[in-house]
Amino acid sequence: MENTITAPAATRLRTVDSLPGPRPWPLLGNLPNMDLRHIHQSVEEWSKRFGPMFKISIGSTTTVVLAGHDLVNAALRDRPDGFRRPSITAQVSNEMGGRPGVFLAEGAAWRNQRRMVMTALAPHAVKAYFPSLVSVGLRLQKRWRQAAHDGSAIDLTEDLKRFSVDVIAGLAFGSEVNTIDGGEDVIQRHMDTILPEVSRRSFSIFPYWRYVKLPRDHHLDNCVRELDKAVDELIAEARVRLAAEPQRREHPANLLEAMICAADEGDSGLDDVAVAGNVTTMLLAGEDTTSNTLAWMLYLLQQNPAAMRKARDEVLRVAPDPAAFNIEQMDGLDYLDACAQEAMRLKPVAPFLPLEALRDSVIGDVQIPKGGLVWCVMRHDSVSDSHVPQADQFDPERWLRRGEDAMDKHVSMPFGAGVRTCPGRYLALLEIKLASAMVLSSFDIASLDTVDGEEPEELMAFTMSPVGLRMRLRERVA
């Protein structure tokens, strides 16, 4: 059955082969013209040249690129029935021994897991864990206060990763990791190896690792085994707690316990393998996405003093004392929320989303065959003056305007669209607002830039991160 997304009935349809696009190399396609570390930027540049819909070749595989936000939105909303994440990603994960969570699950498995994850990440559930989040924020404040006292530079991305790891360990698993104070999170160390390898293998022309393994592949295998072992231990410990204190099932103390309780319901269709897959997914969502958005947002605020002043004024008015932060204060930080939205518009941590057609479909006026690949560019219309006035400017106010001047929220979709919108978006925004409010209430940012003073490089390795950001702080005097 063919699915038509946007083409009117009388439209004459085009084929994928008829689309324009950069000229491919024999066998390699357009890969020689792409740097995997900046692959998103290569496709974004082609979008400016070839328009909202064109084709590229990754090896011998032709992929349709969607750059117009209406086309992207339509494709994302046609999940899970019309499109899925590319099967190659799931295949690579399975080869590595991965246990898919809701991020990679499809069909009935996705629907079952979605219920479990949505229950665990619902706003009312996340709010119950807020005191733990505050305690991690205060730990970061203490670390940065010492750095301010010493006059030392802070590796911003690394410290924010530590913050995010500690948050997710406490909120999701009830585990006190404390990487902020120099502790080591074994799970995260393995994740830092696994995620870039998933990305690298997904773009490989030839799957050599199926026939011969290099030292990096043996290291990867070891990381997967150790990650599985650590996650299984977390689940076993949680089940022991639930068995010893049955009343916890009525009020789970952390997200992992909530997922286990949801999985144990008679009609859930889930088991501990599904729980384990979503624990791993939670680790991903809890580190790279949130920490990178925070880093980009603080950098953009530092580059825009007027926005910085307005954000600080709001924080000092609404939530002046990090030790007394409460959920109502976080919900009242409207301008800070707008700063996060604007940072995600300009610097989305997922600048593209690849999809695979589950049936013959039509996007725009182009026929997409079953099994065809689609590349959704998430940063094209969102940084175009034709859709966003002064699109290159960091202007949080655009997210607060109403009426005719209101921002079209479909132009920027940092959490996706449709039923597969990121279920952790409330937690992510809460974490971003708490950390940035702590910084703005406690410190002045003396400097925040790279060593050479240039705009930080956008590094693509599963998510897009800033490279080389160093921050120096001065403690604020009340």
TORKOL-4160 file (C-alpha; in steps of 0.2 Angstrom, whole numbers, padded with zeros to 4 digits, m for minus):
478
<pt num="1" X="0000" Y="0000" Z="0000"/>
<pt num="2" X="0007" Y="0017" Z="m0005"/>
<pt num="3" X="0006" Y="0031" Z="0007"/>
<pt num="4" X="0005" Y="0049" Z="0001"/>
<pt num="5" X="0011" Y="0062" Z="0013"/>
<pt num="6" X="0010" Y="0079" Z="0004"/>
<pt num="7" X="0007" Y="0078" Z="m0014"/>
<pt num="8" X="m0010" Y="0083" Z="m0021"/>
<pt num="9" X="m0019" Y="0070" Z="m0031"/>
<pt num="10" X="m0016" Y="0079" Z="m0048"/>
<pt num="11" X="0003" Y="0081" Z="m0045"/>
<pt num="12" X="0014" Y="0072" Z="m0057"/>
<pt num="13" X="0026" Y="0062" Z="m0047"/>
<pt num="14" X="0045" Y="0061" Z="m0049"/>
<pt num="15" X="0056" Y="0047" Z="m0046"/>
<pt num="16" X="0071" Y="0047" Z="m0034"/>
<pt num="17" X="0083" Y="0045" Z="m0049"/>
<pt num="18" X="0076" Y="0061" Z="m0057"/>
<pt num="19" X="0081" Y="0072" Z="m0041"/>
<pt num="20" X="0096" Y="0083" Z="m0042"/>
<pt num="21" X="0111" Y="0081" Z="m0031"/>
<pt num="22" X="0130" Y="0081" Z="m0030"/>
<pt num="23" X="0139" Y="0070" Z="m0043"/>
<pt num="24" X="0144" Y="0054" Z="m0035"/>
<pt num="25" X="0161" Y="0045" Z="m0036"/>
<pt num="26" X="0161" Y="0027" Z="m0043"/>
<pt num="27" X="0157" Y="0014" Z="m0029"/>
<pt num="28" X="0160" Y="0027" Z="m0015"/>
<pt num="29" X="0146" Y="0039" Z="m0019"/>
<pt num="30" X="0147" Y="0056" Z="m0011"/>
<pt num="31" X="0157" Y="0049" Z="0004"/>
<pt num="32" X="0174" Y="0056" Z="m0003"/>
<pt num="33" X="0166" Y="0074" Z="m0002"/>
<pt num="34" X="0161" Y="0071" Z="0016"/>
<pt num="35" X="0170" Y="0072" Z="0032"/>
<pt num="36" X="0161" Y="0060" Z="0045"/>
<pt num="37" X="0166" Y="0072" Z="0059"/>
<pt num="38" X="0157" Y="0086" Z="0050"/>
<pt num="39" X="0145" Y="0076" Z="0039"/>
<pt num="40" X="0130" Y="0086" Z="0044"/>
<pt num="41" X="0138" Y="0102" Z="0038"/>
<pt num="42" X="0142" Y="0094" Z="0021"/>
<pt num="43" X="0123" Y="0090" Z="0018"/>
<pt num="44" X="0118" Y="0107" Z="0025"/>
<pt num="45" X="0129" Y="0115" Z="0011"/>
<pt num="46" X="0121" Y="0104" Z="m0002"/>
<pt num="47" X="0104" Y="0109" Z="0004"/>
<pt num="48" X="0108" Y="0127" Z="0000"/>
<pt num="49" X="0113" Y="0122" Z="m0017"/>
<pt num="50" X="0101" Y="0109" Z="m0022"/>
<pt num="51" X="0085" Y="0115" Z="m0013"/>
<pt num="52" X="0073" Y="0107" Z="m0001"/>
<pt num="53" X="0074" Y="0089" Z="m0009"/>
<pt num="54" X="0088" Y="0081" Z="m0018"/>
<pt num="55" X="0098" Y="0065" Z="m0018"/>
<pt num="56" X="0115" Y="0059" Z="m0011"/>
<pt num="57" X="0124" Y="0043" Z="m0012"/>
<pt num="58" X="0132" Y="0034" Z="0003"/>
<pt num="59" X="0143" Y="0021" Z="m0006"/>
<pt num="60" X="0131" Y="0013" Z="m0018"/>
<pt num="61" X="0115" Y="0017" Z="m0007"/>
<pt num="62" X="0105" Y="0032" Z="m0014"/>
<pt num="63" X="0097" Y="0043" Z="0000"/>
<pt num="64" X="0084" Y="0056" Z="m0002"/>
<pt num="65" X="0088" Y="0072" Z="0008"/>
<pt num="66" X="0073" Y="0082" Z="0015"/>
<pt num="67" X="0078" Y="0100" Z="0020"/>
<pt num="68" X="0062" Y="0109" Z="0020"/>
<pt num="69" X="0054" Y="0109" Z="0037"/>
<pt num="70" X="0037" Y="0104" Z="0030"/>
<pt num="71" X="0044" Y="0089" Z="0022"/>
<pt num="72" X="0054" Y="0084" Z="0037"/>
<pt num="73" X="0039" Y="0086" Z="0048"/>
<pt num="74" X="0028" Y="0076" Z="0037"/>
<pt num="75" X="0041" Y="0061" Z="0037"/>
<pt num="76" X="0043" Y="0062" Z="0055"/>
<pt num="77" X="0025" Y="0061" Z="0059"/>
<pt num="78" X="0023" Y="0046" Z="0047"/>
<pt num="79" X="0032" Y="0036" Z="0060"/>
<pt num="80" X="0031" Y="0022" Z="0066"/>
<pt num="81" X="0020" Y="0015" Z="0052"/>
<pt num="82" X="0027" Y="0024" Z="0037"/>
<pt num="83" X="0046" Y="0026" Z="0042"/>
<pt num="84" X="0058" Y="0019" Z="0054"/>
<pt num="85" X="0076" Y="0022" Z="0059"/>
<pt num="86" X="0087" Y="0014" Z="0046"/>
<pt num="87" X="0089" Y="m0005" Z="0048"/>
<pt num="88" X="0108" Y="m0003" Z="0047"/>
<pt num="89" X="0108" Y="0006" Z="0063"/>
<pt num="90" X="0099" Y="m0008" Z="0072"/>
<pt num="91" X="0109" Y="m0021" Z="0063"/>
<pt num="92" X="0125" Y="m0013" Z="0069"/>
<pt num="93" X="0118" Y="m0012" Z="0086"/>
<pt num="94" X="0113" Y="m0030" Z="0086"/>
<pt num="95" X="0130" Y="m0036" Z="0079"/>
<pt num="96" X="0138" Y="m0027" Z="0094"/>
<pt num="97" X="0127" Y="m0036" Z="0106"/>
<pt num="98" X="0116" Y="m0021" Z="0110"/>
<pt num="99" X="0099" Y="m0023" Z="0117"/>
<pt num="100" X="0088" Y="m0010" Z="0109"/>
<pt num="101" X="0078" Y="0002" Z="0119"/>
<pt num="102" X="0064" Y="0013" Z="0114"/>
<pt num="103" X="0076" Y="0023" Z="0103"/>
<pt num="104" X="0079" Y="0009" Z="0091"/>
<pt num="105" X="0063" Y="m0002" Z="0094"/>
<pt num="106" X="0050" Y="m0003" Z="0080"/>
<pt num="107" X="0032" Y="m0009" Z="0079"/>
<pt num="108" X="0024" Y="m0018" Z="0093"/>
<pt num="109" X="0040" Y="m0018" Z="0103"/>
<pt num="110" X="0041" Y="0001" Z="0102"/>
<pt num="111" X="0023" Y="0003" Z="0107"/>
<pt num="112" X="0026" Y="m0007" Z="0123"/>
<pt num="113" X="0042" Y="0001" Z="0127"/>
<pt num="114" X="0035" Y="0018" Z="0124"/>
<pt num="115" X="0022" Y="0016" Z="0137"/>
<pt num="116" X="0035" Y="0011" Z="0150"/>
<pt num="117" X="0047" Y="0025" Z="0146"/>
<pt num="118" X="0033" Y="0038" Z="0145"/>
<pt num="119" X="0027" Y="0033" Z="0162"/>
<pt num="120" X="0044" Y="0034" Z="0169"/>
<pt num="121" X="0048" Y="0051" Z="0161"/>
<pt num="122" X="0031" Y="0059" Z="0164"/>
<pt num="123" X="0033" Y="0077" Z="0171"/>
<pt num="124" X="0024" Y="0072" Z="0188"/>
<pt num="125" X="0037" Y="0058" Z="0189"/>
<pt num="126" X="0052" Y="0068" Z="0185"/>
<pt num="127" X="0046" Y="0082" Z="0198"/>
<pt num="128" X="0047" Y="0069" Z="0212"/>
<pt num="129" X="0066" Y="0067" Z="0208"/>
<pt num="130" X="0069" Y="0086" Z="0208"/>
<pt num="131" X="0078" Y="0087" Z="0225"/>
<pt num="132" X="0091" Y="0074" Z="0219"/>
<pt num="133" X="0094" Y="0085" Z="0204"/>
<pt num="134" X="0096" Y="0100" Z="0215"/>
<pt num="135" X="0110" Y="0091" Z="0225"/>
<pt num="136" X="0120" Y="0087" Z="0209"/>
<pt num="137" X="0118" Y="0106" Z="0204"/>
<pt num="138" X="0125" Y="0111" Z="0221"/>
<pt num="139" X="0140" Y="0099" Z="0218"/>
<pt num="140" X="0144" Y="0107" Z="0202"/>
<pt num="141" X="0142" Y="0124" Z="0210"/>
<pt num="142" X="0155" Y="0119" Z="0223"/>
<pt num="143" X="0167" Y="0113" Z="0210"/>
<pt num="144" X="0165" Y="0129" Z="0199"/>
<pt num="145" X="0167" Y="0140" Z="0215"/>
<pt num="146" X="0184" Y="0132" Z="0218"/>
<pt num="147" X="0189" Y="0135" Z="0200"/>
<pt num="148" X="0184" Y="0153" Z="0201"/>
<pt num="149" X="0194" Y="0155" Z="0217"/>
<pt num="150" X="0209" Y="0147" Z="0209"/>
<pt num="151" X="0207" Y="0157" Z="0193"/>
<pt num="152" X="0208" Y="0140" Z="0183"/>
<pt num="153" X="0200" Y="0137" Z="0166"/>
<pt num="154" X="0185" Y="0125" Z="0166"/>
<pt num="155" X="0183" Y="0112" Z="0152"/>
<pt num="156" X="0165" Y="0116" Z="0149"/>
<pt num="157" X="0159" Y="0101" Z="0139"/>
<pt num="158" X="0168" Y="0089" Z="0150"/>
<pt num="159" X="0161" Y="0096" Z="0167"/>
<pt num="160" X="0144" Y="0097" Z="0160"/>
<pt num="161" X="0145" Y="0079" Z="0155"/>
<pt num="162" X="0150" Y="0075" Z="0173"/>
<pt num="163" X="0135" Y="0085" Z="0178"/>
<pt num="164" X="0123" Y="0075" Z="0167"/>
<pt num="165" X="0130" Y="0058" Z="0171"/>
<pt num="166" X="0128" Y="0062" Z="0190"/>
<pt num="167" X="0110" Y="0068" Z="0186"/>
<pt num="168" X="0105" Y="0052" Z="0176"/>
<pt num="169" X="0113" Y="0040" Z="0188"/>
<pt num="170" X="0104" Y="0048" Z="0203"/>
<pt num="171" X="0087" Y="0051" Z="0195"/>
<pt num="172" X="0086" Y="0035" Z="0184"/>
<pt num="173" X="0095" Y="0022" Z="0194"/>
<pt num="174" X="0096" Y="0029" Z="0212"/>
<pt num="175" X="0115" Y="0027" Z="0211"/>
<pt num="176" X="0127" Y="0040" Z="0219"/>
<pt num="177" X="0141" Y="0041" Z="0206"/>
<pt num="178" X="0148" Y="0058" Z="0209"/>
<pt num="179" X="0160" Y="0060" Z="0194"/>
<pt num="180" X="0159" Y="0079" Z="0197"/>
<pt num="181" X="0171" Y="0077" Z="0212"/>
<pt num="182" X="0183" Y="0066" Z="0202"/>
<pt num="183" X="0174" Y="0049" Z="0203"/>
<pt num="184" X="0173" Y="0037" Z="0188"/>
<pt num="185" X="0157" Y="0031" Z="0180"/>
<pt num="186" X="0162" Y="0014" Z="0172"/>
<pt num="187" X="0146" Y="0014" Z="0163"/>
<pt num="188" X="0149" Y="0031" Z="0155"/>
<pt num="189" X="0167" Y="0027" Z="0150"/>
<pt num="190" X="0160" Y="0012" Z="0140"/>
<pt num="191" X="0146" Y="0022" Z="0132"/>
<pt num="192" X="0159" Y="0035" Z="0126"/>
<pt num="193" X="0167" Y="0021" Z="0116"/>
<pt num="194" X="0151" Y="0013" Z="0110"/>
<pt num="195" X="0141" Y="0027" Z="0103"/>
<pt num="196" X="0154" Y="0034" Z="0091"/>
<pt num="197" X="0157" Y="0016" Z="0085"/>
<pt num="198" X="0139" Y="0014" Z="0081"/>
<pt num="199" X="0140" Y="0030" Z="0070"/>
<pt num="200" X="0156" Y="0025" Z="0062"/>
<pt num="201" X="0150" Y="0007" Z="0057"/>
<pt num="202" X="0133" Y="0014" Z="0051"/>
<pt num="203" X="0143" Y="0024" Z="0038"/>
<pt num="204" X="0155" Y="0011" Z="0033"/>
<pt num="205" X="0156" Y="0005" Z="0015"/>
<pt num="206" X="0162" Y="m0013" Z="0020"/>
<pt num="207" X="0158" Y="m0022" Z="0036"/>
<pt num="208" X="0176" Y="m0028" Z="0039"/>
<pt num="209" X="0173" Y="m0032" Z="0057"/>
<pt num="210" X="0162" Y="m0047" Z="0052"/>
<pt num="211" X="0178" Y="m0055" Z="0045"/>
<pt num="212" X="0192" Y="m0048" Z="0054"/>
<pt num="213" X="0193" Y="m0037" Z="0070"/>
<pt num="214" X="0206" Y="m0024" Z="0073"/>
<pt num="215" X="0211" Y="m0019" Z="0091"/>
<pt num="216" X="0198" Y="m0005" Z="0091"/>
<pt num="217" X="0185" Y="m0019" Z="0088"/>
<pt num="218" X="0191" Y="m0030" Z="0102"/>
<pt num="219" X="0190" Y="m0015" Z="0113"/>
<pt num="220" X="0173" Y="m0011" Z="0108"/>
<pt num="221" X="0167" Y="m0029" Z="0111"/>
<pt num="222" X="0175" Y="m0028" Z="0129"/>
<pt num="223" X="0165" Y="m0011" Z="0132"/>
<pt num="224" X="0149" Y="m0019" Z="0126"/>
<pt num="225" X="0151" Y="m0034" Z="0138"/>
<pt num="226" X="0156" Y="m0023" Z="0153"/>
<pt num="227" X="0141" Y="m0011" Z="0149"/>
<pt num="228" X="0129" Y="m0026" Z="0149"/>
<pt num="229" X="0136" Y="m0032" Z="0165"/>
<pt num="230" X="0134" Y="m0016" Z="0174"/>
<pt num="231" X="0117" Y="m0013" Z="0167"/>
<pt num="232" X="0111" Y="m0030" Z="0173"/>
<pt num="233" X="0118" Y="m0027" Z="0190"/>
<pt num="234" X="0108" Y="m0011" Z="0191"/>
<pt num="235" X="0092" Y="m0020" Z="0187"/>
<pt num="236" X="0096" Y="m0034" Z="0199"/>
<pt num="237" X="0099" Y="m0022" Z="0213"/>
<pt num="238" X="0083" Y="m0013" Z="0209"/>
<pt num="239" X="0073" Y="m0029" Z="0209"/>
<pt num="240" X="0080" Y="m0034" Z="0226"/>
<pt num="241" X="0075" Y="m0017" Z="0233"/>
<pt num="242" X="0057" Y="m0019" Z="0226"/>
<pt num="243" X="0056" Y="m0037" Z="0233"/>
<pt num="244" X="0062" Y="m0031" Z="0250"/>
<pt num="245" X="0050" Y="m0016" Z="0250"/>
<pt num="246" X="0034" Y="m0020" Z="0240"/>
<pt num="247" X="0027" Y="m0003" Z="0244"/>
<pt num="248" X="0040" Y="0005" Z="0232"/>
<pt num="249" X="0030" Y="m0002" Z="0218"/>
<pt num="250" X="0017" Y="0011" Z="0222"/>
<pt num="251" X="0029" Y="0025" Z="0223"/>
<pt num="252" X="0045" Y="0020" Z="0214"/>
<pt num="253" X="0061" Y="0030" Z="0220"/>
<pt num="254" X="0069" Y="0032" Z="0203"/>
<pt num="255" X="0066" Y="0029" Z="0184"/>
<pt num="256" X="0073" Y="0012" Z="0184"/>
<pt num="257" X="0061" Y="0006" Z="0197"/>
<pt num="258" X="0047" Y="0014" Z="0188"/>
<pt num="259" X="0052" Y="0005" Z="0172"/>
<pt num="260" X="0053" Y="m0012" Z="0180"/>
<pt num="261" X="0036" Y="m0009" Z="0188"/>
<pt num="262" X="0028" Y="m0004" Z="0172"/>
<pt num="263" X="0037" Y="m0020" Z="0163"/>
<pt num="264" X="0030" Y="m0031" Z="0177"/>
<pt num="265" X="0012" Y="m0027" Z="0173"/>
<pt num="266" X="0003" Y="m0042" Z="0166"/>
<pt num="267" X="0000" Y="m0035" Z="0148"/>
<pt num="268" X="0016" Y="m0025" Z="0146"/>
<pt num="269" X="0024" Y="m0037" Z="0134"/>
<pt num="270" X="0041" Y="m0032" Z="0141"/>
<pt num="271" X="0055" Y="m0041" Z="0150"/>
<pt num="272" X="0071" Y="m0036" Z="0158"/>
<pt num="273" X="0080" Y="m0036" Z="0141"/>
<pt num="274" X="0068" Y="m0022" Z="0136"/>
<pt num="275" X="0072" Y="m0013" Z="0153"/>
<pt num="276" X="0091" Y="m0015" Z="0150"/>
<pt num="277" X="0089" Y="m0008" Z="0133"/>
<pt num="278" X="0080" Y="0008" Z="0139"/>
<pt num="279" X="0093" Y="0010" Z="0154"/>
<pt num="280" X="0106" Y="0011" Z="0140"/>
<pt num="281" X="0095" Y="0023" Z="0130"/>
<pt num="282" X="0093" Y="0034" Z="0146"/>
<pt num="283" X="0112" Y="0035" Z="0148"/>
<pt num="284" X="0113" Y="0042" Z="0131"/>
<pt num="285" X="0099" Y="0054" Z="0133"/>
<pt num="286" X="0106" Y="0059" Z="0150"/>
<pt num="287" X="0123" Y="0064" Z="0144"/>
<pt num="288" X="0127" Y="0070" Z="0127"/>
<pt num="289" X="0111" Y="0078" Z="0122"/>
<pt num="290" X="0109" Y="0088" Z="0138"/>
<pt num="291" X="0127" Y="0093" Z="0141"/>
<pt num="292" X="0130" Y="0098" Z="0123"/>
<pt num="293" X="0115" Y="0109" Z="0123"/>
<pt num="294" X="0120" Y="0117" Z="0139"/>
<pt num="295" X="0137" Y="0120" Z="0133"/>
<pt num="296" X="0131" Y="0128" Z="0117"/>
<pt num="297" X="0118" Y="0139" Z="0126"/>
<pt num="298" X="0131" Y="0146" Z="0138"/>
<pt num="299" X="0142" Y="0150" Z="0124"/>
<pt num="300" X="0129" Y="0159" Z="0114"/>
<pt num="301" X="0124" Y="0169" Z="0130"/>
<pt num="302" X="0141" Y="0174" Z="0132"/>
<pt num="303" X="0142" Y="0180" Z="0114"/>
<pt num="304" X="0126" Y="0190" Z="0117"/>
<pt num="305" X="0128" Y="0201" Z="0132"/>
<pt num="306" X="0110" Y="0208" Z="0131"/>
<pt num="307" X="0103" Y="0191" Z="0132"/>
<pt num="308" X="0115" Y="0186" Z="0146"/>
<pt num="309" X="0109" Y="0201" Z="0156"/>
<pt num="310" X="0091" Y="0197" Z="0153"/>
<pt num="311" X="0093" Y="0179" Z="0158"/>
<pt num="312" X="0102" Y="0183" Z="0174"/>
<pt num="313" X="0089" Y="0196" Z="0179"/>
<pt num="314" X="0076" Y="0183" Z="0177"/>
<pt num="315" X="0085" Y="0170" Z="0187"/>
<pt num="316" X="0089" Y="0183" Z="0201"/>
<pt num="317" X="0071" Y="0188" Z="0201"/>
<pt num="318" X="0063" Y="0170" Z="0201"/>
<pt num="319" X="0076" Y="0158" Z="0207"/>
<pt num="320" X="0091" Y="0167" Z="0216"/>
<pt num="321" X="0097" Y="0154" Z="0228"/>
<pt num="322" X="0102" Y="0137" Z="0220"/>
<pt num="323" X="0101" Y="0129" Z="0238"/>
<pt num="324" X="0082" Y="0133" Z="0238"/>
<pt num="325" X="0078" Y="0129" Z="0220"/>
<pt num="326" X="0060" Y="0122" Z="0218"/>
<pt num="327" X="0051" Y="0115" Z="0203"/>
<pt num="328" X="0039" Y="0130" Z="0202"/>
<pt num="329" X="0054" Y="0142" Z="0200"/>
<pt num="330" X="0061" Y="0131" Z="0186"/>
<pt num="331" X="0044" Y="0131" Z="0177"/>
<pt num="332" X="0044" Y="0150" Z="0179"/>
<pt num="333" X="0060" Y="0153" Z="0170"/>
<pt num="334" X="0052" Y="0157" Z="0154"/>
<pt num="335" X="0066" Y="0168" Z="0146"/>
<pt num="336" X="0079" Y="0154" Z="0151"/>
<pt num="337" X="0068" Y="0141" Z="0142"/>
<pt num="338" X="0067" Y="0152" Z="0127"/>
<pt num="339" X="0087" Y="0153" Z="0128"/>
<pt num="340" X="0087" Y="0134" Z="0127"/>
<pt num="341" X="0075" Y="0134" Z="0113"/>
<pt num="342" X="0085" Y="0146" Z="0103"/>
<pt num="343" X="0101" Y="0137" Z="0107"/>
<pt num="344" X="0094" Y="0121" Z="0100"/>
<pt num="345" X="0088" Y="0130" Z="0084"/>
<pt num="346" X="0105" Y="0136" Z="0080"/>
<pt num="347" X="0115" Y="0122" Z="0087"/>
<pt num="348" X="0104" Y="0106" Z="0087"/>
<pt num="349" X="0113" Y="0091" Z="0095"/>
<pt num="350" X="0104" Y="0080" Z="0082"/>
<pt num="351" X="0107" Y="0090" Z="0066"/>
<pt num="352" X="0100" Y="0076" Z="0055"/>
<pt num="353" X="0089" Y="0061" Z="0057"/>
<pt num="354" X="0090" Y="0046" Z="0045"/>
<pt num="355" X="0074" Y="0036" Z="0041"/>
<pt num="356" X="0070" Y="0021" Z="0031"/>
<pt num="357" X="0053" Y="0019" Z="0022"/>
<pt num="358" X="0043" Y="0004" Z="0028"/>
<pt num="359" X="0031" Y="0005" Z="0012"/>
<pt num="360" X="0030" Y="0013" Z="m0004"/>
<pt num="361" X="0027" Y="0032" Z="0000"/>
<pt num="362" X="0026" Y="0049" Z="m0008"/>
<pt num="363" X="0035" Y="0064" Z="0000"/>
<pt num="364" X="0032" Y="0080" Z="m0008"/>
<pt num="365" X="0030" Y="0075" Z="m0026"/>
<pt num="366" X="0043" Y="0061" Z="m0025"/>
<pt num="367" X="0040" Y="0042" Z="m0025"/>
<pt num="368" X="0050" Y="0034" Z="m0011"/>
<pt num="369" X="0051" Y="0015" Z="m0013"/>
<pt num="370" X="0049" Y="0003" Z="0002"/>
<pt num="371" X="0066" Y="0002" Z="0010"/>
<pt num="372" X="0072" Y="0018" Z="0003"/>
<pt num="373" X="0082" Y="0030" Z="0014"/>
<pt num="374" X="0078" Y="0047" Z="0019"/>
<pt num="375" X="0090" Y="0060" Z="0027"/>
<pt num="376" X="0080" Y="0073" Z="0037"/>
<pt num="377" X="0090" Y="0090" Z="0039"/>
<pt num="378" X="0085" Y="0097" Z="0055"/>
<pt num="379" X="0094" Y="0114" Z="0053"/>
<pt num="380" X="0090" Y="0122" Z="0036"/>
<pt num="381" X="0073" Y="0132" Z="0037"/>
<pt num="382" X="0077" Y="0135" Z="0055"/>
<pt num="383" X="0092" Y="0145" Z="0051"/>
<pt num="384" X="0085" Y="0153" Z="0035"/>
<pt num="385" X="0079" Y="0171" Z="0034"/>
<pt num="386" X="0064" Y="0166" Z="0023"/>
<pt num="387" X="0057" Y="0156" Z="0038"/>
<pt num="388" X="0065" Y="0165" Z="0053"/>
<pt num="389" X="0068" Y="0184" Z="0054"/>
<pt num="390" X="0087" Y="0187" Z="0056"/>
<pt num="391" X="0089" Y="0169" Z="0057"/>
<pt num="392" X="0108" Y="0170" Z="0061"/>
<pt num="393" X="0105" Y="0180" Z="0077"/>
<pt num="394" X="0103" Y="0173" Z="0094"/>
<pt num="395" X="0087" Y="0180" Z="0099"/>
<pt num="396" X="0077" Y="0171" Z="0113"/>
<pt num="397" X="0063" Y="0184" Z="0112"/>
<pt num="398" X="0057" Y="0176" Z="0096"/>
<pt num="399" X="0051" Y="0161" Z="0107"/>
<pt num="400" X="0040" Y="0172" Z="0118"/>
<pt num="401" X="0031" Y="0183" Z="0105"/>
<pt num="402" X="0013" Y="0179" Z="0102"/>
<pt num="403" X="0001" Y="0182" Z="0087"/>
<pt num="404" X="0007" Y="0185" Z="0070"/>
<pt num="405" X="0025" Y="0187" Z="0076"/>
<pt num="406" X="0025" Y="0171" Z="0085"/>
<pt num="407" X="0039" Y="0158" Z="0081"/>
<pt num="408" X="0033" Y="0144" Z="0070"/>
<pt num="409" X="0038" Y="0129" Z="0081"/>
<pt num="410" X="0037" Y="0117" Z="0067"/>
<pt num="411" X="0052" Y="0125" Z="0059"/>
<pt num="412" X="0064" Y="0120" Z="0073"/>
<pt num="413" X="0061" Y="0102" Z="0080"/>
<pt num="414" X="0075" Y="0098" Z="0091"/>
<pt num="415" X="0065" Y="0084" Z="0100"/>
<pt num="416" X="0058" Y="0077" Z="0084"/>
<pt num="417" X="0040" Y="0077" Z="0079"/>
<pt num="418" X="0024" Y="0066" Z="0080"/>
<pt num="419" X="0022" Y="0051" Z="0091"/>
<pt num="420" X="0041" Y="0047" Z="0092"/>
<pt num="421" X="0045" Y="0064" Z="0099"/>
<pt num="422" X="0059" Y="0062" Z="0112"/>
<pt num="423" X="0050" Y="0056" Z="0128"/>
<pt num="424" X="0064" Y="0064" Z="0139"/>
<pt num="425" X="0061" Y="0082" Z="0133"/>
<pt num="426" X="0054" Y="0088" Z="0150"/>
<pt num="427" X="0069" Y="0081" Z="0160"/>
<pt num="428" X="0081" Y="0088" Z="0148"/>
<pt num="429" X="0074" Y="0105" Z="0148"/>
<pt num="430" X="0073" Y="0104" Z="0167"/>
<pt num="431" X="0091" Y="0099" Z="0169"/>
<pt num="432" X="0096" Y="0113" Z="0157"/>
<pt num="433" X="0087" Y="0127" Z="0166"/>
<pt num="434" X="0093" Y="0121" Z="0183"/>
<pt num="435" X="0111" Y="0121" Z="0178"/>
<pt num="436" X="0111" Y="0137" Z="0169"/>
<pt num="437" X="0101" Y="0146" Z="0183"/>
<pt num="438" X="0114" Y="0139" Z="0195"/>
<pt num="439" X="0128" Y="0147" Z="0184"/>
<pt num="440" X="0119" Y="0164" Z="0182"/>
<pt num="441" X="0114" Y="0166" Z="0200"/>
<pt num="442" X="0131" Y="0161" Z="0207"/>
<pt num="443" X="0145" Y="0167" Z="0194"/>
<pt num="444" X="0150" Y="0180" Z="0181"/>
<pt num="445" X="0157" Y="0172" Z="0166"/>
<pt num="446" X="0174" Y="0180" Z="0164"/>
<pt num="447" X="0177" Y="0171" Z="0147"/>
<pt num="448" X="0170" Y="0157" Z="0137"/>
<pt num="449" X="0178" Y="0153" Z="0121"/>
<pt num="450" X="0191" Y="0142" Z="0112"/>
<pt num="451" X="0210" Y="0143" Z="0114"/>
<pt num="452" X="0211" Y="0152" Z="0097"/>
<pt num="453" X="0196" Y="0163" Z="0100"/>
<pt num="454" X="0187" Y="0156" Z="0085"/>
<pt num="455" X="0169" Y="0149" Z="0085"/>
<pt num="456" X="0170" Y="0131" Z="0092"/>
<pt num="457" X="0170" Y="0117" Z="0080"/>
<pt num="458" X="0155" Y="0107" Z="0078"/>
<pt num="459" X="0160" Y="0089" Z="0080"/>
<pt num="460" X="0148" Y="0075" Z="0074"/>
<pt num="461" X="0149" Y="0059" Z="0084"/>
<pt num="462" X="0132" Y="0052" Z="0086"/>
<pt num="463" X="0127" Y="0069" Z="0093"/>
<pt num="464" X="0134" Y="0086" Z="0088"/>
<pt num="465" X="0146" Y="0093" Z="0102"/>
<pt num="466" X="0156" Y="0109" Z="0103"/>
<pt num="467" X="0175" Y="0107" Z="0103"/>
<pt num="468" X="0187" Y="0116" Z="0115"/>
<pt num="469" X="0176" Y="0127" Z="0125"/>
<pt num="470" X="0185" Y="0134" Z="0140"/>
<pt num="471" X="0176" Y="0144" Z="0153"/>
<pt num="472" X="0183" Y="0155" Z="0167"/>
<pt num="473" X="0171" Y="0161" Z="0181"/>
<pt num="474" X="0171" Y="0175" Z="0194"/>
<pt num="475" X="0160" Y="0172" Z="0210"/>
<pt num="476" X="0146" Y="0184" Z="0211"/>
<pt num="477" X="0145" Y="0195" Z="0227"/>
<pt num="478" X="0127" Y="0198" Z="0233"/>
